[in-house]
Structures are given as structure tokens and as C-alpha cells.
Amino acid sequence: MAVRIDFNCDLGEGCGDDAAILPHVTSASIACGGHAGDEASMRETLRLCRAHGVAAGAHPSFEDREHFGRRVLDKAPAEIARTVREQIERLRAIAREEGVALAHVKPHGALYNVAADNRDVANAIAATVAAIDPALVLYGLSGSALTRAGAEHGLRVAHEVFAERGYDARGRLRPRGTPGAVIESLDDAVAQVRRLALHGEVVADDGRVVPVRADTLCLHGDRSDAAEFARAVRAALEADGIAVRAFGAAA
């Protein structure tokens, strides 16, 4: 069976060139008001997804626009469930108006990282997604508490890996602001992508080779060179004979 992978990007965040990125990806996680995004940006991104045949999903976060959702907030699971529901429903209502069906949910930033290890938070998110629509796919860090919680709540889950983020020996993302947390070199990112997609492994910061499941590959859309990275990553995947398809799409 041919290797296949979903290629997703976080979009609608008011930075970067979404229109230049979308032709190269297969799924888009759209900011829905927590860390970024408003009605106009959600509508525009959904329209771009529809035009390019890209699967659209919700990208809920801690409500923290000042820090772009990358600061951990001390919130109880019930409060997290409430804000995740509100953000998904906000995007879902606009998607209905635009004739776009939401395909997935992927938490953003600090919320995503907390849910990778905190079972209570992971369960709150998974239960919320399942209650809204059990057909939604839940994206989470590969091998994390979030993917386990999603499966336990009957959801399809996509184990996510990252094109341009550094990993530690536990298979977790290195904290932003630490050396090596963000891969700046396009060549280094492409090399990591190939290893992830073809071999299901990544080299950690201590040199250890860590096995990971790679259902979907993420590129951050807020980096200034995201369009260049998206084009190069898609080309590299296809050059290696990897089928790049939205998660759950027909072969």
C-alpha cells in the first residue's frame, strides 16, 4: 500500500498569505476567535478552502488574542469545554452559510500542548467535539492524551506530526523560545518531513530516534515563509511517491 499523509496548515490567523499556501495543502485548521480570527477572516478562509478543494476544520484555543493563544491559562476543564464549543460553533455556523462542511477540529497552541498530556483537558475537548458532531476528526499530537481521549469518545483521530518544529525524546514539541524549537532551514524541515512520512520517526533534541505515527503533517501558517515551505514540502512528498490527501479522503 502506498504511503499517504494529510498536509494541514493553521490558517485564518491574520498573518501570512493564506491564498498562496492553500493550493499546496489538503486540510486547513481555521482560527475561530480564541487566539485570532473574526467573522470576515473565517468566511474568507472557508471560501478559499472551497475554491481549492481543501478540507476545513476548526482551530479553537485559549481565549488569549494578546499572546496568540501560546500562553497556558489556568482554566478548569469545564471552562475549556465551553470555550472550545463556542469557537467550533462560531465557525460551523459560517461554514453552513458558505456551503462548507467542517471535517475536523484541532486545538491551537498552548491548549494543544496541555491536551497532549493532561487527561482531564483532553477528555473535555474530545467529549465536546463528539457532542457537537461525532463525524468530526480530532487532530492531536501523535501518541498523546488527546488522540487517546478522542478514540475513547468514538471519534476518528489523526495523529499529527510537524514539519518545522523540534521534538524532545518523549515525542513532544520543544517549547517555543528554546533553542531548536522552530526549524528555520527549509532543507532541514524537508529532511524531517521525509523521515516522518516515510519512516514514522523523528530525531529528538538529544539525538535519539523517536517513533511516531504520522497521519497528518502540520505547517504553521504564521511564519513569514510559510508559502515557500508549503510549496517545497508538498513537492518533496510527491517526489517521494507519497499520496497527499485530506485525512479520510478517498484514495
Solvent accessible surface area in square Angstrom, and as a share of the most:
residue,aa,sasa,rsa
1,M,237,1.06
2,A,74,0.57
3,V,62,0.36
4,R,87,0.32
5,I,4,0.02
6,D,2,0.01
7,F,0,0.00
8,N,0,0.00
9,C,0,0.00
10,D,4,0.02
11,L,2,0.01
12,G,3,0.03
13,E,13,0.06
14,G,80,0.76
15,C,46,0.28
16,G,52,0.50
17,D,80,0.41
18,D,24,0.12
19,A,53,0.41
20,A,35,0.27
21,I,1,0.00
22,L,0,0.00
23,P,65,0.41
24,H,40,0.18
25,V,5,0.03
26,T,16,0.09
27,S,0,0.00
28,A,0,0.00
29,S,0,0.00
30,I,0,0.00
31,A,0,0.00
32,C,0,0.00
33,G,18,0.17
34,G,2,0.02
35,H,3,0.01
36,A,8,0.06
37,G,10,0.10
38,D,78,0.40
39,E,99,0.45
40,A,74,0.57
41,S,29,0.19
42,M,2,0.01
43,R,47,0.17
44,E,90,0.40
45,T,3,0.02
46,L,0,0.00
47,R,110,0.40
48,L,32,0.16
49,C,0,0.00
50,R,126,0.46
51,A,83,0.64
52,H,80,0.36
53,G,71,0.68
54,V,12,0.07
55,A,27,0.21
56,A,1,0.01
57,G,0,0.00
58,A,0,0.00
59,H,1,0.00
60,P,0,0.00
61,S,0,0.00
62,F,4,0.02
63,E,88,0.40
64,D,8,0.04
65,R,133,0.48
66,E,149,0.67
67,H,75,0.33
68,F,44,0.18
69,G,0,0.00
70,R,76,0.28
71,R,109,0.40
72,V,96,0.55
73,L,32,0.16
74,D,151,0.78
75,K,92,0.39
76,A,61,0.47
77,P,51,0.32
78,A,80,0.62
79,E,58,0.26
80,I,3,0.02
81,A,25,0.19
82,R,96,0.35
83,T,8,0.05
84,V,0,0.00
85,R,95,0.35
86,E,69,0.31
87,Q,0,0.00
88,I,0,0.00
89,E,55,0.25
90,R,94,0.34
91,L,0,0.00
92,R,54,0.20
93,A,46,0.36
94,I,12,0.06
95,A,1,0.01
96,R,148,0.54
97,E,121,0.54
98,E,16,0.07
99,G,65,0.63
100,V,22,0.12
101,A,89,0.69
102,L,24,0.12
103,A,37,0.29
104,H,2,0.01
105,V,0,0.00
106,K,5,0.02
107,P,0,0.00
108,H,4,0.02
109,G,19,0.19
110,A,5,0.04
111,L,0,0.00
112,Y,8,0.03
113,N,68,0.35
114,V,33,0.19
115,A,0,0.00
116,A,2,0.02
117,D,76,0.39
118,N,65,0.33
119,R,95,0.35
120,D,93,0.48
121,V,7,0.04
122,A,0,0.00
123,N,49,0.25
124,A,15,0.12
125,I,0,0.00
126,A,0,0.00
127,A,42,0.33
128,T,9,0.05
129,V,0,0.00
130,A,22,0.17
131,A,72,0.56
132,I,17,0.09
133,D,39,0.20
134,P,94,0.59
135,A,70,0.54
136,L,3,0.02
137,V,4,0.02
138,L,0,0.00
139,Y,3,0.01
140,G,0,0.00
141,L,3,0.02
142,S,10,0.07
143,G,44,0.42
144,S,0,0.00
145,A,0,0.00
146,L,1,0.01
147,T,3,0.02
148,R,112,0.41
149,A,0,0.00
150,G,0,0.00
151,A,58,0.45
152,E,112,0.50
153,H,70,0.31
154,G,64,0.62
155,L,9,0.05
156,R,126,0.46
157,V,18,0.11
158,A,0,0.00
159,H,23,0.10
160,E,0,0.00
161,V,0,0.00
162,F,5,0.02
163,A,0,0.00
164,E,3,0.01
165,R,9,0.03
166,G,9,0.08
167,Y,4,0.02
168,D,34,0.18
169,A,34,0.26
170,R,151,0.55
171,G,5,0.05
172,R,34,0.12
173,L,21,0.11
174,R,50,0.18
175,P,94,0.59
176,R,91,0.33
177,G,84,0.80
178,T,55,0.32
179,P,115,0.72
180,G,43,0.42
181,A,1,0.01
182,V,46,0.26
183,I,27,0.14
184,E,123,0.55
185,S,47,0.30
186,L,43,0.21
187,D,114,0.59
188,D,84,0.43
189,A,0,0.00
190,V,20,0.11
191,A,61,0.47
192,Q,26,0.12
193,V,0,0.00
194,R,89,0.33
195,R,87,0.32
196,L,1,0.00
197,A,12,0.09
198,L,69,0.35
199,H,126,0.56
200,G,22,0.21
201,E,42,0.19
202,V,1,0.01
203,V,64,0.37
204,A,6,0.05
205,D,75,0.39
206,D,80,0.41
207,G,50,0.48
208,R,148,0.54
209,V,72,0.42
210,V,17,0.09
211,P,112,0.70
212,V,21,0.12
213,R,128,0.47
214,A,23,0.18
215,D,27,0.14
216,T,0,0.00
217,L,1,0.00
218,C,0,0.00
219,L,0,0.00
220,H,18,0.08
221,G,1,0.01
222,D,40,0.21
223,R,30,0.11
224,S,123,0.79
225,D,42,0.22
226,A,2,0.01
227,A,23,0.18
228,E,84,0.38
229,F,3,0.01
230,A,0,0.00
231,R,123,0.45
232,A,28,0.21
233,V,0,0.00
234,R,49,0.18
235,A,59,0.45
236,A,7,0.06
237,L,0,0.00
238,E,91,0.41
239,A,81,0.63
240,D,52,0.27
241,G,57,0.55
242,I,5,0.03
243,A,27,0.21
244,V,4,0.03
245,R,99,0.36
246,A,19,0.15
247,F,58,0.24
248,G,55,0.53
249,A,42,0.32
250,A,90,0.70
251,A,115,0.89
